[in-house]
Amino acid sequence: MLPFHELPTTVEAEDFDLGGQGIAYSDKEVVNRGSHDYRNEWVDFSTHGDDTHVGWFSRDEWMNYTVSVPSTGYYEFSAWLGSKATTSKVVELREGQSVLAELAFLSSSGNSRTFEQSPSTTLFLEQGEHTFTLYARDGSVRVDKLQFALSPLSKDTDGDGVVDAEDTFPNDASETKDSDSDGVGDNKDLDDDNDGVPDLEDDYPLDPSRSQNLVTNTAPDNCEGVENQQLLCDVLANDIDPEADELTIVLADSASYGSLTVSEGKVLYTPEENFVGLDEFSYQVDDGFNLSEPTWVDVLVERTTTIENAATIYTANYENGTPQSG
């Protein structure tokens, strides 16, 4: 099937696959109508200067080209064509039964041996071997070469990990974006959004509508429970962030009679064994930009176990000596 070509590359039209008529190509006439005996084939080889091309590429004729795609990606396909026709002539690139590209060509010179590059078509090609067919839909065309160039959608000229199609500076590995379109890349631009606030002082360096993030408004909390049971304190319930940022709890002052952990956006208070009474701790809120001042949480742990030898409790009738409860 050779000659064999690895993409990206330019393939000379005369270097189609081996195999002969009906296998590697299809030509309507047995004889070579061209002036150049490049290969012993039916295909019509002609010359332009010192170079060879395929002439008299007539309607329904075709040639196969086997290529190797080293890595899956996007490629730009075009062909260098010549024709003296006064209307557009179409050649197709096929793979099997699929038409991958339709190249409509109208020469600007009217000289069939003055070759011009056709508009390109973007192809997505999987890694591996492909056999493409160049097919003449209309005829009256000469073919000099086929070009398979790496597309900007896959090409990374400066090797910075960003493909050229998404890289504002495809030849500068130190820059990829220009947020304010001033011609200076974000890494070198000291004020990317042109809002007058230097990036180092701007909480939103790419947003000209705002520059400062406000600290979360926190409020003291109460958390109540019973002895020997953990308390889950929803300390953020009363806190308000002006920008609705995602909030993170940062523990500040520890509790005196229990341990603290942060669990699912709440504070889990574990009291010491048999502790009953008041305790407290403080926390701060991190909104991704600011850390709030410490906010205190009062903890009340109530008794649930019976106190042995407890004194009699008198209520409203204590003055006549009759206990109401005890």
C-alpha positions as CSV (number, residue, x, y, z in Angstrom):
1,M,0.0,0.0,0.0
2,L,3.0,2.3,0.1
3,P,4.0,5.2,-0.3
4,F,3.1,5.8,3.4
5,H,2.7,9.2,5.0
6,E,2.6,10.3,8.6
7,L,0.5,13.4,9.5
8,P,0.9,16.3,9.7
9,T,2.4,16.3,6.2
10,T,2.1,17.4,2.6
11,V,1.5,14.5,0.2
12,E,2.3,14.9,-3.5
13,A,-0.7,13.9,-5.6
14,E,1.4,11.5,-7.7
15,D,2.4,9.6,-4.6
16,F,-0.9,7.7,-4.3
17,D,-0.9,4.1,-3.0
18,L,0.4,1.1,-4.8
19,G,-1.9,-1.6,-6.1
20,G,-2.9,-0.5,-9.6
21,Q,-6.1,0.3,-11.4
22,G,-9.3,-0.3,-9.4
23,I,-7.4,-0.8,-6.1
24,A,-5.1,2.2,-5.6
25,Y,-6.8,4.5,-8.1
26,S,-9.4,4.6,-10.9
27,D,-8.5,6.2,-14.2
28,K,-10.8,6.1,-17.2
29,E,-8.1,5.6,-19.8
30,V,-5.4,3.0,-20.0
31,V,-2.8,5.3,-21.4
32,N,-1.0,8.1,-19.5
33,R,-2.2,11.3,-21.3
34,G,0.4,13.3,-19.5
35,S,3.8,14.3,-20.6
36,H,5.7,12.7,-17.8
37,D,6.2,9.0,-17.2
38,Y,6.5,9.2,-13.4
39,R,5.1,5.7,-12.6
40,N,3.9,2.9,-14.8
41,E,0.2,3.5,-14.1
42,W,-2.9,4.6,-16.0
43,V,-2.9,7.9,-14.1
44,D,-2.1,11.0,-16.1
45,F,1.2,12.5,-14.9
46,S,2.2,15.9,-16.1
47,T,4.8,18.5,-15.2
48,H,4.9,22.1,-14.1
49,G,8.5,23.4,-14.1
50,D,10.6,20.7,-12.5
51,D,7.7,19.3,-10.5
52,T,5.1,16.5,-11.2
53,H,1.4,16.7,-10.7
54,V,-1.7,14.6,-11.7
55,G,-3.5,16.1,-14.7
56,W,-6.8,15.3,-16.5
57,F,-8.4,14.4,-13.2
58,S,-11.8,13.6,-14.7
59,R,-15.2,13.1,-13.2
60,D,-15.5,10.0,-11.1
61,E,-11.8,9.3,-11.1
62,W,-10.1,8.7,-7.7
63,M,-6.8,8.0,-6.0
64,N,-6.1,6.4,-2.6
65,Y,-3.6,7.7,0.0
66,T,-2.7,5.7,3.1
67,V,-1.6,7.8,6.0
68,S,-0.6,7.3,9.7
69,V,-2.2,9.6,12.4
70,P,0.3,9.5,15.3
71,S,-2.2,11.0,17.8
72,T,-5.9,11.7,17.8
73,G,-6.7,15.3,17.1
74,Y,-7.8,18.0,14.6
75,Y,-6.2,18.5,11.2
76,E,-6.7,21.0,8.5
77,F,-7.1,19.4,5.0
78,S,-6.6,21.3,1.8
79,A,-5.4,20.6,-1.7
80,W,-3.3,22.5,-4.3
81,L,-5.3,22.6,-7.4
82,G,-5.3,24.1,-10.9
83,S,-8.0,24.5,-13.6
84,K,-8.9,26.7,-16.5
85,A,-12.6,26.1,-15.9
86,T,-14.8,29.2,-15.4
87,T,-17.0,27.5,-12.8
88,S,-16.1,25.9,-9.5
89,K,-15.0,22.3,-9.6
90,V,-15.4,20.0,-6.6
91,V,-13.1,17.3,-5.4
92,E,-13.9,15.3,-2.3
93,L,-11.8,13.6,0.4
94,R,-13.5,10.3,1.4
95,E,-12.8,7.5,3.9
96,G,-14.8,4.5,3.0
97,Q,-18.3,5.6,2.2
98,S,-18.0,8.8,4.2
99,V,-17.3,12.2,2.6
100,L,-14.9,14.0,4.9
101,A,-14.4,17.2,2.9
102,E,-15.8,18.9,-0.2
103,L,-13.3,21.3,-1.8
104,A,-14.9,23.7,-4.3
105,F,-12.2,25.3,-6.5
106,L,-12.2,28.1,-9.0
107,S,-8.8,29.3,-10.2
108,S,-8.1,33.0,-9.9
109,S,-5.7,32.8,-12.8
110,G,-7.4,30.5,-15.3
111,N,-4.1,28.8,-15.8
112,S,-4.4,25.0,-15.2
113,R,-0.7,24.7,-14.3
114,T,-0.8,27.6,-11.8
115,F,-1.7,25.8,-8.6
116,E,-3.6,27.5,-5.7
117,Q,-4.5,26.2,-2.3
118,S,-8.1,25.4,-1.7
119,P,-10.0,26.5,1.4
120,S,-9.3,24.1,4.2
121,T,-11.7,21.7,6.0
122,T,-11.2,20.7,9.7
123,L,-11.0,17.0,10.2
124,F,-11.1,15.1,13.5
125,L,-8.9,12.0,13.1
126,E,-8.4,9.1,15.5
127,Q,-4.9,7.7,16.0
128,G,-3.9,5.0,13.7
129,E,-3.8,4.2,9.9
130,H,-6.3,5.7,7.5
131,T,-6.8,5.3,3.8
132,F,-8.3,8.4,2.2
133,T,-9.7,8.7,-1.3
134,L,-9.4,11.9,-3.4
135,Y,-12.4,11.8,-5.7
136,A,-13.2,14.0,-8.7
137,R,-16.9,15.0,-8.5
138,D,-16.7,17.3,-11.5
139,G,-13.4,16.8,-13.3
140,S,-11.4,19.4,-15.3
141,V,-9.0,19.7,-12.4
142,R,-5.2,19.2,-12.0
143,V,-3.9,18.2,-8.6
144,D,-0.4,19.1,-7.3
145,K,-0.5,18.0,-3.6
146,L,-2.7,17.4,-0.6
147,Q,-2.0,19.1,2.7
148,F,-2.8,17.8,6.2
149,A,-1.8,20.4,8.7
150,L,-2.2,20.2,12.5
151,S,-5.2,22.4,13.3
152,P,-5.1,25.2,15.9
153,L,-7.6,23.1,17.8
154,S,-4.9,20.6,18.5
155,K,-1.7,22.5,17.8
156,D,0.3,23.9,20.8
157,T,3.0,26.0,19.2
158,D,4.6,27.3,22.4
159,G,4.2,24.1,24.4
160,D,2.4,25.8,27.3
161,G,-0.4,23.2,27.5
162,V,-3.0,25.4,25.8
163,V,-3.9,24.7,22.2
164,D,-3.4,27.6,19.8
165,A,-7.1,28.0,19.2
166,E,-7.6,28.9,22.9
167,D,-4.3,30.7,23.4
168,T,-4.2,34.5,22.8
169,F,-0.4,34.3,22.6
170,P,0.3,31.0,20.8
171,N,4.0,31.8,20.4
172,D,4.6,32.9,24.0
173,A,4.7,30.1,26.6
174,S,4.5,32.7,29.5
175,E,1.1,34.0,28.4
176,T,-2.3,32.5,27.3
177,K,-4.9,35.2,28.0
178,D,-5.5,38.9,27.6
179,S,-8.6,39.6,29.6
180,D,-8.9,43.3,28.9
181,S,-7.8,43.0,25.2
182,D,-5.0,45.6,25.6
183,G,-2.4,43.5,23.9
184,V,-0.6,42.7,27.2
185,G,-1.0,39.2,28.6
186,D,-2.5,38.7,32.0
187,N,0.8,37.6,33.6
188,K,2.5,40.9,32.6
189,D,-0.6,43.2,32.9
190,L,-0.7,44.8,36.4
191,D,-4.4,45.7,36.0
192,D,-6.1,43.0,33.9
193,D,-9.6,44.4,34.0
194,N,-8.7,48.1,33.6
195,D,-10.7,49.2,36.7
196,G,-7.9,51.3,38.1
197,V,-7.2,48.9,40.9
198,P,-3.9,46.9,40.7
199,D,-4.4,43.2,40.4
200,L,-2.5,42.7,43.7
201,E,-5.1,44.8,45.5
202,D,-8.1,43.6,43.5
203,D,-10.2,40.7,44.8
204,Y,-11.7,40.4,41.3
205,P,-8.8,41.1,38.9
206,L,-10.8,40.0,35.9
207,D,-14.1,41.7,36.8
208,P,-14.1,45.5,36.2
209,S,-17.5,45.8,38.0
210,R,-16.1,45.1,41.4
211,S,-12.8,45.0,43.2
212,Q,-13.4,44.3,46.9
213,N,-14.9,41.4,48.6
214,L,-16.7,42.2,51.9
215,V,-16.2,40.2,55.1
216,T,-18.9,37.9,56.3
217,N,-21.3,39.3,58.9
218,T,-21.3,36.9,61.8
219,A,-23.6,36.8,64.9
220,P,-23.2,35.1,68.3
221,D,-24.9,31.8,68.7
222,N,-26.3,29.5,71.3
223,C,-26.1,25.8,71.3
224,E,-28.0,23.6,73.7
225,G,-28.0,19.9,74.5
226,V,-27.9,17.3,77.3
227,E,-25.1,15.6,79.2
228,N,-23.1,12.9,77.6
229,Q,-24.4,13.6,74.1
230,Q,-22.8,15.4,71.2
231,L,-24.2,18.7,70.1
232,L,-24.2,19.8,66.4
233,C,-24.1,23.6,66.4
234,D,-25.2,25.3,63.2
235,V,-23.1,28.4,63.7
236,L,-23.4,29.6,60.1
237,A,-27.2,29.8,60.3
238,N,-27.2,33.4,61.5
239,D,-24.2,34.5,59.4
240,I,-24.6,36.5,56.2
241,D,-22.0,36.9,53.4
242,P,-22.7,39.9,51.1
243,E,-21.5,38.1,48.0
244,A,-23.0,34.7,48.9
245,D,-19.5,33.2,48.9
246,E,-18.9,29.6,49.9
247,L,-18.1,29.7,53.7
248,T,-15.6,27.7,55.7
249,I,-15.6,27.4,59.5
250,V,-12.3,28.0,61.2
251,L,-12.1,27.2,64.9
252,A,-10.6,29.9,67.0
253,D,-10.9,29.6,70.9
254,S,-11.4,26.0,72.2
255,A,-14.1,25.0,74.5
256,S,-13.2,24.5,78.2
257,Y,-15.2,21.3,78.9
258,G,-15.5,19.6,75.5
259,S,-13.8,19.0,72.2
260,L,-14.7,20.6,68.8
261,T,-14.6,19.3,65.2
262,V,-16.1,20.8,62.0
263,S,-18.5,18.5,60.3
264,E,-20.5,19.3,57.1
265,G,-20.5,23.0,57.7
266,K,-21.4,22.8,61.4
267,V,-19.4,22.5,64.6
268,L,-19.7,19.2,66.5
269,Y,-19.3,19.8,70.3
270,T,-18.5,16.7,72.3
271,P,-18.8,17.4,76.1
272,E,-16.6,15.8,78.7
273,E,-18.1,12.8,80.4
274,N,-20.9,13.8,82.9
275,F,-20.3,17.5,82.3
276,V,-23.3,19.7,83.0
277,G,-23.3,23.5,82.8
278,L,-22.2,26.3,80.6
279,D,-19.3,26.3,78.1
280,E,-18.2,28.5,75.2
281,F,-16.0,28.5,72.1
282,S,-15.3,30.9,69.2
283,Y,-15.0,30.4,65.4
284,Q,-14.2,32.5,62.4
285,V,-15.6,32.4,58.9
286,D,-13.4,32.2,55.8
287,D,-15.2,33.3,52.6
288,G,-12.2,32.7,50.3
289,F,-11.1,36.3,50.5
290,N,-11.4,37.4,54.1
291,L,-11.3,35.9,57.6
292,S,-13.9,37.3,60.0
293,E,-13.3,38.3,63.6
294,P,-13.9,35.5,66.1
295,T,-17.5,35.0,67.1
296,W,-18.5,33.4,70.4
297,V,-20.9,30.5,70.8
298,D,-22.5,29.8,74.2
299,V,-23.0,26.2,75.0
300,L,-25.6,24.9,77.6
301,V,-25.4,21.2,78.6
302,E,-28.4,20.2,80.8
303,R,-28.5,17.3,83.2
304,T,-30.6,14.2,82.5
305,T,-29.3,11.8,85.2
306,T,-30.8,11.7,88.7
307,I,-28.8,13.3,91.5
308,E,-28.5,10.9,94.5
309,N,-29.6,12.3,97.9
310,A,-31.0,15.4,96.3
311,A,-32.7,17.8,98.6
312,T,-36.5,18.0,98.6
313,I,-37.7,20.7,96.3
314,Y,-40.6,22.7,97.5
315,T,-42.9,24.7,95.3
316,A,-45.7,27.0,96.1
317,N,-46.9,25.1,99.2
318,Y,-43.6,25.0,101.0
319,E,-44.7,27.4,103.8
320,N,-47.0,24.7,105.3
321,G,-44.4,22.1,105.1
322,T,-46.1,20.0,102.4
323,P,-43.7,19.1,99.6
324,Q,-45.3,19.3,96.1
325,S,-42.4,17.5,94.4
326,G,-39.3,15.8,95.6
